[in-house]
């Protein structure tokens, strides 16, 4: 199979992969991908709706909170999928082989923005950075079957 796939081909392959994971992962809102079996898709989707609502409402504080909450949701998903590590970054590294390269890199880019928000007291986040980070989290969560 060619490594030079178009974005449309990537999305099709991601959708097929998610469907296969859900088919063999227990269905009805739960999935066993990655060794864990406690993933509650309904709860993840509800939380994601709250994140999207924060983004719609806008403003620097809500943007920051949306990025932080999206990061937490990815971390919970990684834990529930059974990826090991003491910290979120460790769990993300352990998930690398289970993720498409594009989704894995997107997760790291988003996590870096989250770290800026949390660790730099004067960090300001522009709306487009927050939107990009949230979309990157969504890409990673979709790839893991977490949404």
N, C-alpha and C positions, 0 to 999 in steps of 0.2 A: 504494500500500500504506500502511496506517495506521501511524503511528509509535507509537501507544499499544497495544503488544502486552503480553499477560499473560506472566508468567514461563514458563508452559508453552509458549506460542507461541515465546518466545525460545529455549528449549531445543530445540524441534522444528526451528526454523530453523538453529540452530547445528549440530545433528546432520546435517541435510541438507547444509549447507555443508561440513562436514568430510567427508562421504561424497563429495561432488563433487570436493573437493580431492584426496582419496585416489585417486579413480577416475582423475583426469587427472594425478596426481603421480608415477606410476610403480609404486605398490602395493608389496606384499611388504615392508612395514616401512620403505620409503623414500618420501620425498615431495619434490617440487620446488617447493612453494608459496613465493612471495616471491622467486623468482629463484635461490635456492640449491638444490643437489641433494645435499647431504651429510647430510641428516637421517636418523638411524638410530632409528626408532621403538622397536625392541626394546631398544636401549641406554637410551633415554629412559624407557621403562616400567620397566626394571630399576632405574634410579636413583630413579624415583618411588616404587617399592616400598621402597627403603631409607629414603627421606624419611618415608613413612608409618610404617615400623617405628620410627624415631626418635620420632615423635609418640606412638606407642602406649607406648613405654617410659617416656616422660614425663621430667619434671625440667627445671629451668631451662637447664642446659647443653645438653641434647638438643633442647629447643625452639629455642634460639638456633641451634644447628647445622642443624636442619631448615629453618629460615627461610633461612639463608645458602645451604644446598645447593639449595633450591628456586629462589632467585634466580639462582644459577649456572646451573641447568638452563634457566631462561627465557632467560638471556643466550646460552647456547650455541645454543638453538633459534633465537633471533633472528639470530645470526651465520650459522647453517647455512641459514636461510631467505633469506639474502642482504640483510638489512636493514643499512644503513650507519650508521656512527657510530664515534667514537673510544671512547666509554664506553657502558655499558649504557643509561643514560638517553637518550643520543642515538639508539641503535638502537631503543629503545622508541618514541621520538617518530617515527622514520621508519616504524614499523609502524602508526601510528595509523589510517591510512586503510584498512588491511587487516584491522582488528579491529573487532568490535562495540564500541560505546561502553562498554557494561557491563564487558566483559572488559578493555578498555584501562584504564578507571578502576580496576578491581580490581587490575591489575598495578601501577599507580602506588601505590595504598594499601599493597600488600604491600612494594613496594620502599622506601617511606618507613620502614616498620618495620625492614626489613633495615638501612637506613642508620643508624637509631637504635642498633641492636645493635652495628654495626661502628664507628661514630664516637663514641659516647658511652660512655666506660669504665664509668660507673656505671649504665648502662641495665639495668633489670630487665624481663623480659618475662613477662607473665601467660600462663597456659595458653590462655585464650580469645583473647588477641591473637595468639599463635602459631598457633592453630587457624584463626583468621580469615585470617591472612596466607597460610598454606599452602593453604587453600581458594581464596583469590584467585589464587595462582599457578597452581593447577590449572585454574581457570576460564580464565585467559589462555593457558595451554599447550594446553588443549582447543580454544580458539578458533583458535589458530594451527596446529592439526593436529599438535601436538608430543607428544601422548600417545595 
